[in-house]
């Protein structure tokens, strides 16, 4: 997990946080939350990529860990 505060929002984001939260196994990305300039806040789950509604860093980490837990239970 990496999360830091930038001086200004990245292009495509309404907040000043930059982050990349990654969970994978055997070189395969299973869950990832990140924000890329121009693409905004995203949630990657398996092969799916979808917008993520960022609210707070605490909620971001909680959502990420919930996805990891759910994946590990299956």
Backbone torsions as a table, in degrees:
resi	resn	phi	psi	omega
1	UNK	NA	132.0	169.9
2	UNK	-131.0	138.0	-179.6
3	UNK	-152.7	124.5	178.9
4	UNK	-144.6	162.9	-178.9
5	UNK	-100.3	126.6	178.0
6	UNK	-98.1	160.9	178.7
7	UNK	-65.5	-26.7	-178.4
8	UNK	-146.0	157.2	178.9
9	UNK	-60.7	143.6	173.3
10	UNK	-70.1	150.2	177.5
11	UNK	-55.8	124.4	-179.7
12	UNK	100.1	-9.9	178.9
13	UNK	-116.2	149.5	179.3
14	UNK	-97.7	6.6	-177.7
15	UNK	-132.0	169.3	-176.1
16	UNK	-100.2	14.5	178.6
17	UNK	-91.5	139.2	172.8
18	UNK	-115.5	134.6	-175.3
19	UNK	-152.6	157.3	171.7
20	UNK	-151.2	112.2	179.0
21	UNK	-115.1	120.6	-169.8
22	UNK	-129.0	136.9	170.3
23	UNK	-135.3	126.2	179.9
24	UNK	-151.3	173.7	-178.7
25	UNK	-149.6	137.2	178.2
26	UNK	52.5	41.0	178.1
27	UNK	75.4	7.3	-178.7
28	UNK	-109.3	128.1	176.1
29	UNK	-74.9	124.1	179.2
30	UNK	-104.9	-43.1	177.3
31	UNK	-140.6	134.9	176.8
32	UNK	-151.3	133.8	171.2
33	UNK	-117.2	129.1	178.6
34	UNK	-156.4	170.4	172.8
35	UNK	-135.7	128.2	-177.6
36	UNK	-114.8	140.5	176.3
37	UNK	-54.6	129.8	179.5
38	UNK	88.3	-23.3	179.8
39	UNK	-104.7	-24.4	178.9
40	UNK	80.0	-158.2	-175.7
41	UNK	-80.8	128.0	-175.2
42	UNK	-133.2	151.4	171.9
43	UNK	-120.9	124.6	175.8
44	UNK	-108.9	124.2	179.6
45	UNK	-135.2	106.6	-173.0
46	UNK	63.4	-127.8	180.0
47	UNK	-87.8	-5.3	-177.2
48	UNK	-87.8	143.0	171.1
49	UNK	-127.5	127.8	-178.1
50	UNK	-144.3	156.4	177.2
51	UNK	-61.6	147.4	176.4
52	UNK	-121.4	133.1	178.7
53	UNK	-89.0	98.2	179.1
54	UNK	-73.6	131.7	174.9
55	UNK	-120.3	-54.2	179.0
56	UNK	-144.1	158.4	175.5
57	UNK	-60.1	-37.8	180.0
58	UNK	-63.3	-42.6	178.8
59	UNK	-67.7	-38.4	177.3
60	UNK	-56.9	-51.6	-178.8
61	UNK	-64.2	-41.4	179.3
62	UNK	-62.4	-43.4	179.2
63	UNK	-64.2	-43.9	178.7
64	UNK	-60.4	-49.9	-179.0
65	UNK	-63.9	-34.2	176.5
66	UNK	-63.8	-41.2	177.3
67	UNK	-64.6	-41.9	179.4
68	UNK	-63.4	-46.3	179.0
69	UNK	-59.4	-45.9	-179.7
70	UNK	-61.0	-41.4	180.0
71	UNK	-66.1	-39.9	-178.1
72	UNK	-70.8	-23.0	179.2
73	UNK	-78.7	-17.2	-178.0
74	UNK	-97.9	NA	NA
